Each structure stands twice: as structure tokens, then as C-alpha cells.
Amino acid sequence: MAPSMPPIALCMSKPPADWIRGALADAYRALQAGDLERSGRLCRRVLDAAPDLAEAHFLVGMVALELSDRPTARAAFVTVTRLRPQHGAAWAHCAWLEARAGRIREARTHLAHAMAHAGDSAAVADLVGTTLALCGDHDAARGWHERAIAANPERIDYRLNGANADLVTGALDAAINKLKDVLARAPGHVRAHWLLAGLAPARDRTHADTLGSLIEQSPPGTTARAALAYARGKLLEDLGDWPGAFAAYSEGAAARRATLAYDEAAEEALFAALRTTYDAQWLSARSGGIVDASPIFIIGQPRTGTTLIERMLAAHPEVHAAGELQFFGRVLRQLAARSSTSVISASAPSGARSVGGRARSARLSGGLTAELVTMAAAISPGELGRAYLEAVAPVRGGRARFIDKLPGNFVHVPHILAALPHARIVHVTRDPLDACFASFKQLFADAYPHSYDQVEQARHFVRYHALMAHWREQFPGRFFDLAYEEVTAAPAIAARRLLEYLDLPWNDACLDFHAQSGAVATASAVQVRQPVHVRSVDRARSFGAALDPMRAVLASAGLLSARAARSTPV
């Protein structure tokens, strides 16, 4: 989703000719109405007459964002900053685009200009807050979101972004108050309901019943219906209504799955390529990796306790939690595809010429493919290690060690071992049925498309489990397996084992991780502010035979524990 923009009147410099002013206003209205072709056409007409008009280039950037054409958007906003260096909104959009691309150092440079020229614009303040969060500066982000709310208290989206900033930084009461205020103004607001449902356990059925009515009114097969259903499922699970909760989760999963394209055959090919390409012989032939013991990678599946382990380690005075970083995979894909010029193209020089029609996609694929796996095998370990450390430098913090907690980095284990041979890898495991169900009942943003179908989720888990077994066989002793159940049953023992593996001295703060004030920008933001508990262990058993499709796939692969094999709810 593209960031919001300030009204054109706020961006206008010296008044242009009347027809140009009118054309810009028409272009802005067309953009707001979703008529991107007309908006782009009007922008081209204006720029033909006034090629140095900053406001027209700014609108080009906004249209390009709506078309998901980020190279053109970036070129347009950069042009605005050249024409009008005091244009805070353009600087903010430049910063947001750089942050989304993982160029954090560049994003922060642009942010400095945006902050200096933000003035009293609520839109700029809100986008600065959003971008600061992308850069990992969550406390600063919260302050800018508060500034946006103060400048325009009527904008619901600013309050929602502020509530999310409160949630990430642990100000849960403030988040709840903002969300209740939003719902008082807009009782059917989907995102507000979804966020509020996750902030506190349900005490009665009032909110769940409200969500049930909203679900009946929402179109099938939409993300809105999915969010409402997942929120209702969570509340009913809080109340111990297992059948009702499962029905809601299933409805949400079906709605979300209808919006996604998941190519399971491509994933099968990817995992097969990983297993056939990378082995002990491949690693033994790689040399030149970077000698740096600072990175700690936490890998595994989502909703398996990776955030819990991150928080335990981040309580240690020598460790900084950098978050779920996309850098390793992004750098790997870029290096693997660098020789193929067909996947990279330059953006339009003025930012205007490709707008008004179909947006071009000039970016690398967002994920690893079987083809890239083969291409990546020849990457220089030293080049990869240096590129990763350079990319992560702006967010790694000032402590001796830092955590890169992206669960999906499990596919990159061989390259991590080659590029950063002194880095440590912590692989968090969980009972297969609990792990699969935990993903199935979670509404993710843009990741894990397999998780919205019981059978697809279980088959994905089987592939992941087999790949980790392959890594374990080929690279013995090179990563540390830590079971979620072990941590919850005996946290002190598990923490000592973990710190010993990481060559870190014992620190009592690791057991008081829930008292930390640091930001948590994952789906576990609420849970990890509580002490360790065992309430989520064997949770899937409460749902009985409803999970039999998932059980059947896991059982056929020999991954179903004796306890999980029972279909009778506890």
C-alpha cells in the first residue's frame, strides 16, 4: 500500500498558469478516485508545458506508487527534491522507498531532510514515523506518529499507525485506548478490530459477537473478511470455545487463501535444488568467508518461539536485537542474478514517462527460486559476507553481537556458514502439529502463503523438516537446535545452554526478558512481554479432530508425536 499524501495545495510553490493549476487539481482528484490512467495523462500534459514544476513530479511519484512502480516513483520524488529542496513530503517518500528496498543508510539521510522540512504537516509526520519503524527506530517512530495525530486528530489512519507504534514499543494501554477511539469513530473499522483483538484476552463474547456480525456483512474471499475472522477466532480461543474458534480460523484462512497465489510446485523444486546443490563437499570447497563473530541468526518456522529466544538474548548486555532482517536473502539474490541484466532496468529519467499506463516491474523476485539456488552456488563467500555486513551496519546496534531473527533464513544455512563462518545459528524447533497449527491460525502480512490451508501448511513443514535434517547431516555441529518445549519447561537450563553455545557469559537478565522495554515488531509483540509459560504447549490438541487433515500429512512423514496423534481435545 502506498503512503498517504498531503493535499496538492500544501505542496504548491509559486502559482502556475490557471490551466496548469486546474490540471493538477484534476490529476489529484483522479488519483484519489483510483483513475490512475487519467491522473498520469494529466501529469504528462502538465510536464510537457512545465517540465520543472515540482508538484507535477510529486503527483507522478504518487501515481507510480499506486501502480507499484517504485523505480519511477523514486525518480519522480528525487526530481522534486532537486527542484524544491524544502519539500518535506518528497524527502519522506524518498526515505520510505529506500527503507522498503533495504537501503537503510540512504533512508536515514533522506529522513534527516524530511524531518527538517516537515513543518506542521501531519502527512509528513506520519510517513516519517512509518519510515523510522522500517529503519528499526521504533521509539522515534512513535514520537512522530504522536505528532501526526496532534496535527490532525480526525485522521483515523494516523491513530491506527500510532496504535501500532504503541504496540511495538510495549505501550499496550495506549494502543488499546487509540483503537477504542478509532472504533468509536468508525465502528466497523477492520484493522482496528483485528489489532484490538490481539492486545488482551477476551473476558466475554461481546467483541466476538460484534465481529461475527461484521463478518456476515463483509464480501467473501477478501482480506477484510480474513482479518475479521482471525480476530474472532482469537477471542473465541481465549474463551475456550474450540469449535467456534476453529470455524473462525478456517473461515479466515479460506478468505486469505483466495487472495494469494501459492505455487507449491515451485517450492518443491526450490527445496529439491537446495538439497542437491549444497552439501559438505560444497562447503569444504568454499573459502574466503569474513571472520566476524558478531552475527547471531535465529531460524526456523514462524510462531515457534523465535521471538521468545530473541528477547531472552536481547536482555543480555552484549547482544542487540536487530529484528527480522531481509538483508541476507536480498544480497544473495542480487549477487546471484548480477550477471543477468534482464532482471534489472533503469527507471524513467523524469519519473513521468511510464505513468498513465501499466507499471513496469524492474525488481528482482521477492524470493529464492530453484534457478537462483543453482546460480548462487558460485557466489564468492567473502563478497557475500562483506555485502551482508555492510547492509546490516545501520541497524546492528552498538553492542558486540547482534541478532538477525528472520525464520526463513533456514534456506540460507550453507551460505551463512560459508560467508560468515564464525557467525552462530540458533535453530528453534517446536512440536510439528503445534507449529503447523500456530501458523494456520495466524494472519500474516505478505509471507507464508502456504499457511492458509491445513494440508499445504503441513506439506511445507515436511519439506522444511527434511531440509533441516539434510543441513544437520551435511554440516554437523554447525548450528544449535533449541526446542520451544525445552525453553518453556526449564527456561534457566535452556538459557544457560544457549549462552554457552554463543560463548556469552551468564546474565540473570536473560530470564527477565519480559521486563525489557525494547521494541518487538512481530506477531508475538504481546506474548513476549509476559514471563515464560507453557500454555501454548500441546495447544493444537484442544482442537481435536478438526486438525486431522494436518495430522495425516505429518503422520505420513513420521512427524506426529504420540500426544499430537490423539484427536480428542484435552
Buried (B, 14 or more C-beta within 10 A) or exposed (E): EBBBBBEBEBBBEEEBEEEBBEBBBBBBBBBEEEBBBBBBBBBBBBBEEBEEBBBBBBBBBBBBBBBEBBBBBBBBBBBBBEBBEEBBBBBBBBBBBBBEBBBBEBBBBBBEBBBEBBEEBBBBBBBBBBBBBBBBBBBBBBBBBBBBBEBBEEBBBBBBBBBBBBBBBBBBEBBBBBBEBBBEEEEBBBBBBBBBBBBBEBEEBEBBEBBBEBBEEBEEEBBBBBBBBBBBBBBBBBBEBBEBBBBBBBBBBBBBBBEEEBEBEEBBBBBBBBBEBBBEEEBEEBEBBBEBBBBBBBBBBBBBBBBBBBBBBBBBEBBBBBBBBBBBBBBBBBBBBBEEEEBEEEBBEBBBBBBBEEBBEBBBEEBBBBBBBEBBBEBBBBBBBBBBBEBBEBBBBEBEBBBBBBBBBBBBBBBBBBBBBEBBBBBBBBBBBBBBBBBBBBBBEEBBBBBBBBEBBBBBBBBBBEBBEBBBEBBEEBBBEBBBBBBBEEBEEBBBBBBEBBEBEEBEBBBEBBEBEBBBBBBBBBBBBEEBEEEBBBBBBBBBEBBEEBBEBBBEBEBBEEBBEBEEEE
